[in-house]
Amino acid sequence: MKKIFEEVYKIVKQVPKGKVTTYGDIARILGNVRLSRVVGFALHANPYFGEVPCHRVVSKNGGLAPNFAFGGINVQKQMLENEGIKIENNCVVNLKNFLFDFDKN
């Protein structure tokens, strides 16, 4: 499991400021779309605060993590808003505008 977690961290590090990705996109890149929950577990256990921007990972609908590991949902919301991402009702307002496209980068 540790190897998968490290792969998750490597993928999340690619997401630039002002962009987000989803648990499902990360699972897809890992080669198995069923690993979305494992991605969530990895991010919750993230030992690299400040290095791995786990706050940039949201649900497939743009929802924030209710149990964000580094201070709760309000901290995740503030971190994303500080990067220019608009959040309403604990969701990214326009996921299409802010979604990072791994295939193009």
Backbone as ProteinMPNN parsed JSONL, in Angstrom:
{"seq_chain_A": "MKKIFEEVYKIVKQVPKGKVTTYGDIARILGNVRLSRVVGFALHANPYFGEVPCHRVVSKNGGLAPNFAFGGINVQKQMLENEGIKIENNCVVNLKNFLFDFDKN", "coords_chain_A": {"N_chain_A": [[0.826, -1.192, 0.0], [2.001, 1.188, 0.692], [3.605, 1.823, -1.508], [1.703, 2.488, -3.469], [0.571, 4.745, -2.247], [2.768, 6.496, -2.356], [2.956, 6.813, -5.118], [0.552, 8.156, -5.563], [1.128, 10.581, -4.246], [3.169, 11.541, -5.879], [1.788, 12.015, -8.249], [-0.106, 13.966, -7.452], [1.556, 16.087, -6.841], [1.993, 17.209, -9.309], [-0.108, 18.868, -9.92], [-0.821, 22.14, -10.57], [-0.799, 25.401, -8.892], [-3.942, 26.984, -8.533], [-5.399, 25.125, -9.902], [-7.302, 22.052, -9.868], [-7.714, 18.536, -9.192], [-9.318, 15.314, -9.428], [-10.245, 12.61, -7.205], [-10.875, 10.385, -8.699], [-9.605, 10.916, -11.182], [-6.939, 10.69, -10.446], [-6.897, 8.011, -9.656], [-7.434, 6.849, -12.141], [-5.077, 7.505, -13.53], [-3.339, 5.989, -12.061], [-4.041, 3.58, -13.039], [-6.296, 2.143, -12.379], [-9.534, 2.731, -12.005], [-11.033, 2.122, -9.825], [-9.635, 2.696, -7.58], [-10.175, 5.04, -6.223], [-10.979, 5.484, -3.537], [-8.725, 4.579, -2.194], [-6.937, 6.514, -3.007], [-8.006, 8.67, -1.595], [-7.516, 7.761, 1.047], [-4.728, 7.777, 1.009], [-4.204, 10.519, 0.687], [-5.295, 11.508, 3.023], [-3.504, 10.503, 4.813], [-1.231, 11.836, 4.172], [2.108, 12.494, 4.574], [3.608, 14.624, 3.852], [3.08, 17.443, 4.218], [2.732, 20.583, 2.77], [4.432, 19.93, 0.716], [3.087, 18.095, -0.911], [0.307, 18.964, -2.533], [-2.397, 18.289, -1.344], [-4.771, 19.561, -0.917], [-5.732, 20.31, -3.348], [-7.208, 18.306, -4.449], [-10.341, 17.081, -5.256], [-13.788, 15.924, -5.108], [-15.522, 14.081, -7.737], [-17.545, 15.762, -8.466], [-16.633, 18.181, -7.741], [-16.661, 18.638, -5.064], [-15.477, 19.492, -1.799], [-13.262, 17.988, 0.651], [-14.808, 16.64, 3.396], [-13.465, 15.847, 5.669], [-10.902, 17.019, 5.592], [-7.511, 16.52, 5.915], [-5.692, 18.37, 7.006], [-6.777, 20.288, 8.845], [-9.497, 20.486, 8.371], [-12.53, 21.07, 6.405], [-12.921, 23.825, 6.019], [-10.359, 24.856, 6.004], [-9.278, 23.666, 3.711], [-10.959, 24.866, 1.835], [-10.234, 27.596, 2.153], [-7.535, 27.492, 1.371], [-7.772, 26.797, -1.352], [-9.27, 28.971, -2.32], [-7.416, 30.972, -1.874], [-5.756, 30.468, -3.973], [-7.164, 31.352, -6.079], [-9.38, 29.898, -6.831], [-12.776, 29.562, -7.149], [-15.16, 28.913, -4.7], [-18.248, 27.616, -3.667], [-20.769, 26.704, -1.398], [-19.183, 24.633, -0.424], [-18.105, 23.471, -2.718], [-16.243, 23.362, -5.784], [-16.89, 25.941, -7.936], [-16.868, 26.06, -10.802], [-15.928, 23.434, -12.127], [-14.94, 22.574, -14.602], [-13.428, 24.736, -15.533], [-11.354, 24.843, -13.715], [-10.204, 22.357, -13.557], [-7.368, 20.35, -13.733], [-5.69, 19.148, -16.535], [-4.204, 16.297, -16.992], [-3.514, 14.913, -19.266], [-2.856, 16.789, -21.175], [-0.672, 18.029, -20.193]], "CA_chain_A": [[0.0, 0.0, 0.0], [2.88, 2.356, 0.764], [4.046, 2.154, -2.862], [0.593, 3.195, -4.124], [0.488, 6.069, -1.624], [3.853, 7.325, -2.907], [2.554, 7.14, -6.488], [-0.479, 9.197, -5.432], [1.796, 11.844, -3.905], [3.903, 11.977, -7.068], [0.79, 12.538, -9.198], [-0.705, 15.19, -6.909], [2.566, 17.154, -6.934], [1.959, 17.784, -10.653], [-1.241, 19.784, -10.046], [-0.32, 23.487, -10.272], [-1.652, 26.35, -8.175], [-5.075, 27.458, -9.309], [-6.045, 23.992, -10.564], [-7.649, 20.916, -9.014], [-7.94, 17.249, -9.837], [-10.268, 14.512, -8.662], [-9.783, 11.299, -6.744], [-11.037, 9.476, -9.835], [-8.547, 11.152, -12.169], [-5.695, 10.122, -9.915], [-7.058, 6.556, -9.753], [-7.293, 6.51, -13.564], [-3.654, 7.584, -13.855], [-2.725, 4.831, -11.407], [-4.357, 2.409, -13.836], [-7.479, 1.443, -11.89], [-10.497, 3.732, -11.547], [-11.615, 1.675, -8.558], [-8.743, 3.071, -6.478], [-10.489, 6.383, -5.731], [-10.945, 5.503, -2.06], [-7.318, 4.443, -1.782], [-6.379, 7.852, -3.195], [-8.451, 9.438, -0.429], [-6.768, 7.298, 2.219], [-3.349, 8.261, 0.868], [-4.161, 11.958, 0.935], [-5.56, 11.739, 4.443], [-2.29, 10.111, 5.534], [-0.125, 12.572, 3.554], [3.131, 12.921, 5.529], [4.401, 15.668, 3.206], [2.341, 18.704, 4.21], [3.522, 21.65, 2.171], [5.068, 19.408, -0.493], [2.044, 17.458, -1.71], [-0.847, 19.844, -2.383], [-3.598, 17.455, -1.319], [-5.962, 20.416, -0.915], [-6.155, 20.479, -4.743], [-7.943, 17.121, -4.88], [-11.751, 17.203, -4.909], [-14.621, 14.834, -5.622], [-15.84, 14.177, -9.164], [-18.478, 16.877, -8.628], [-15.98, 19.391, -7.256], [-16.844, 18.76, -3.621], [-14.308, 19.485, -0.927], [-13.192, 16.855, 1.574], [-15.36, 17.018, 4.702], [-12.476, 15.547, 6.71], [-9.583, 17.406, 5.085], [-6.539, 16.087, 6.92], [-4.876, 19.435, 7.589], [-7.527, 21.347, 9.486], [-10.917, 20.455, 8.054], [-13.017, 21.552, 5.123], [-12.742, 25.273, 5.89], [-8.958, 25.093, 5.658], [-9.154, 23.33, 2.291], [-11.659, 25.928, 1.104], [-9.408, 28.803, 2.187], [-6.336, 27.261, 0.567], [-8.152, 26.859, -2.765], [-9.642, 30.352, -2.616], [-6.163, 31.736, -1.93], [-5.161, 30.2, -5.289], [-8.055, 31.903, -7.097], [-10.449, 28.963, -7.179], [-14.036, 29.99, -6.553], [-15.851, 27.848, -3.972], [-19.554, 27.922, -3.086], [-21.405, 25.52, -0.797], [-18.129, 23.619, -0.304], [-17.83, 22.87, -4.028], [-15.622, 24.204, -6.803], [-18.014, 26.461, -8.709], [-16.796, 25.647, -12.198], [-14.879, 22.412, -12.173], [-14.339, 22.518, -15.94], [-12.415, 25.796, -15.655], [-10.241, 24.664, -12.783], [-9.704, 20.98, -13.581], [-6.076, 20.162, -14.38], [-5.733, 18.092, -17.539], [-2.928, 15.578, -17.005], [-3.224, 14.433, -20.622], [-2.317, 17.888, -21.965], [0.513, 18.598, -19.53]], "C_chain_A": [[0.87, 1.255, 0.0], [3.334, 2.791, -0.631], [2.951, 2.921, -3.612], [0.466, 4.601, -3.555], [1.552, 6.991, -2.21], [3.564, 7.711, -4.354], [1.496, 8.242, -6.488], [0.183, 10.544, -5.17], [2.543, 12.416, -5.118], [2.948, 12.608, -8.098], [0.245, 13.874, -8.717], [0.28, 16.361, -6.974], [2.553, 17.851, -8.29], [0.858, 18.833, -10.823], [-0.786, 21.188, -9.638], [-1.306, 24.324, -9.455], [-2.763, 26.815, -9.099], [-5.812, 26.378, -10.074], [-6.368, 22.921, -9.523], [-7.681, 19.652, -9.864], [-8.924, 16.487, -8.971], [-9.624, 13.2, -8.217], [-9.821, 10.304, -7.902], [-9.978, 9.657, -10.901], [-7.227, 10.548, -11.71], [-5.753, 8.593, -10.01], [-6.883, 6.095, -11.2], [-5.823, 6.502, -13.967], [-2.891, 6.412, -13.227], [-3.036, 3.533, -12.142], [-5.576, 1.632, -13.384], [-8.457, 2.448, -11.293], [-11.165, 3.35, -10.232], [-10.754, 2.053, -7.349], [-9.039, 4.451, -5.886], [-10.438, 6.476, -4.208], [-9.525, 5.371, -1.528], [-6.613, 5.79, -1.933], [-6.757, 8.727, -2.001], [-7.71, 9.048, 0.838], [-5.336, 7.826, 2.185], [-3.259, 9.744, 1.205], [-4.432, 12.281, 2.391], [-4.329, 11.418, 5.295], [-1.055, 10.872, 5.058], [0.898, 13.051, 4.597], [3.949, 14.114, 5.019], [3.649, 16.995, 3.12], [3.248, 19.814, 3.701], [4.22, 21.226, 0.899], [4.05, 18.815, -1.448], [0.761, 18.262, -1.505], [-2.18, 19.084, -2.391], [-4.879, 18.288, -1.267], [-6.512, 20.626, -2.325], [-6.9, 19.265, -5.295], [-9.371, 17.214, -4.334], [-12.523, 16.01, -5.464], [-14.935, 15.061, -7.1], [-16.808, 15.311, -9.466], [-17.895, 18.195, -8.141], [-16.094, 19.598, -5.767], [-15.535, 18.687, -2.852], [-14.387, 18.302, 0.028], [-13.725, 17.264, 2.944], [-14.389, 16.772, 5.849], [-11.073, 15.87, 6.232], [-8.554, 17.248, 6.201], [-5.803, 17.221, 7.622], [-5.711, 20.595, 8.098], [-8.998, 21.411, 9.15], [-11.263, 21.157, 6.755], [-12.805, 23.056, 4.938], [-11.307, 25.645, 5.541], [-8.732, 24.784, 4.18], [-9.788, 24.431, 1.442], [-10.799, 27.186, 1.029], [-8.163, 28.653, 1.32], [-6.645, 27.36, -0.929], [-8.531, 28.283, -3.162], [-8.411, 31.246, -2.698], [-5.447, 31.551, -3.265], [-6.063, 30.678, -6.424], [-9.184, 30.996, -7.538], [-11.709, 29.363, -6.42], [-14.777, 28.782, -5.979], [-17.186, 28.377, -3.467], [-20.16, 26.627, -2.572], [-20.446, 24.336, -0.741], [-17.9, 22.814, -1.582], [-17.109, 23.872, -4.915], [-16.747, 24.634, -7.74], [-17.996, 25.972, -10.151], [-15.637, 24.677, -12.359], [-14.199, 22.368, -13.532], [-13.246, 23.566, -16.111], [-11.174, 25.527, -14.815], [-9.626, 23.268, -12.795], [-8.389, 20.899, -14.369], [-6.158, 18.97, -15.327], [-4.35, 17.435, -17.634], [-2.526, 15.172, -18.415], [-2.611, 15.527, -21.499], [-1.024, 18.456, -21.386], [1.571, 17.561, -19.282]], "O_chain_A": [[0.519, 2.261, -0.616], [3.437, 3.986, -0.907], [3.241, 3.892, -4.31], [0.272, 5.554, -4.309], [1.264, 8.145, -2.527], [3.894, 8.821, -4.773], [1.54, 9.152, -7.315], [-0.165, 11.541, -5.804], [2.542, 13.626, -5.345], [3.278, 13.611, -8.731], [0.144, 14.818, -9.501], [-0.135, 17.507, -7.146], [3.05, 18.971, -8.411], [0.893, 19.608, -11.778], [-0.405, 21.403, -8.488], [-2.486, 23.992, -9.347], [-2.553, 27.015, -10.295], [-6.748, 26.673, -10.816], [-5.783, 22.891, -8.44], [-7.676, 19.707, -11.094], [-9.318, 16.958, -7.904], [-8.618, 12.75, -8.766], [-8.916, 9.486, -8.064], [-9.496, 8.678, -11.471], [-6.49, 9.965, -12.506], [-4.774, 7.956, -10.398], [-6.255, 5.068, -11.454], [-5.374, 5.595, -14.667], [-1.921, 5.913, -13.796], [-2.39, 2.511, -11.911], [-5.872, 0.572, -13.936], [-8.231, 2.959, -10.196], [-11.802, 4.19, -9.597], [-11.122, 1.754, -6.213], [-8.229, 4.977, -5.123], [-9.911, 7.444, -3.659], [-9.173, 5.988, -0.523], [-5.793, 6.165, -1.094], [-5.913, 9.443, -1.461], [-7.318, 9.914, 1.619], [-4.801, 8.266, 3.202], [-2.353, 10.174, 1.918], [-3.862, 13.227, 2.935], [-4.14, 11.993, 6.367], [0.056, 10.579, 5.501], [0.586, 13.919, 5.413], [4.881, 14.559, 5.689], [3.592, 17.603, 2.052], [4.385, 19.961, 4.148], [4.569, 22.073, 0.078], [4.141, 19.011, -2.659], [0.189, 18.242, -0.415], [-2.981, 19.218, -3.317], [-5.961, 17.77, -1.544], [-7.647, 21.075, -2.479], [-7.189, 19.211, -6.49], [-9.589, 17.398, -3.137], [-11.973, 15.19, -6.199], [-14.64, 16.126, -7.643], [-16.883, 15.774, -10.604], [-18.585, 19.214, -8.13], [-15.665, 20.631, -5.252], [-14.622, 17.937, -3.196], [-15.444, 17.692, 0.193], [-13.153, 18.143, 3.589], [-14.482, 17.422, 6.891], [-10.151, 15.083, 6.441], [-8.721, 17.785, 7.296], [-5.331, 17.035, 8.743], [-5.401, 21.754, 7.822], [-9.688, 22.321, 9.609], [-10.41, 21.754, 6.098], [-12.539, 23.511, 3.826], [-11.07, 26.641, 4.857], [-8.072, 25.549, 3.477], [-9.209, 24.87, 0.448], [-10.652, 27.776, -0.042], [-7.78, 29.586, 0.613], [-5.868, 27.942, -1.686], [-8.148, 28.748, -4.236], [-8.369, 32.175, -3.505], [-4.625, 32.382, -3.649], [-5.768, 30.441, -7.595], [-9.874, 31.291, -8.514], [-11.697, 29.486, -5.195], [-14.994, 27.778, -6.658], [-17.247, 29.469, -2.901], [-20.076, 25.586, -3.224], [-20.833, 23.192, -0.978], [-17.549, 21.635, -1.536], [-17.331, 25.079, -4.814], [-17.471, 23.795, -8.274], [-19.02, 25.515, -10.661], [-14.516, 25.066, -12.687], [-12.991, 22.145, -13.605], [-12.239, 23.304, -16.768], [-10.072, 25.942, -15.173], [-8.63, 23.026, -12.114], [-8.315, 21.326, -15.521], [-6.645, 17.905, -14.949], [-3.445, 17.963, -18.28], [-1.338, 15.096, -18.729], [-1.917, 15.22, -22.469], [-0.362, 19.274, -22.024], [2.627, 17.876, -18.734]]}, "name": "protein", "num_of_chains": 1, "seq": "MKKIFEEVYKIVKQVPKGKVTTYGDIARILGNVRLSRVVGFALHANPYFGEVPCHRVVSKNGGLAPNFAFGGINVQKQMLENEGIKIENNCVVNLKNFLFDFDKN"}
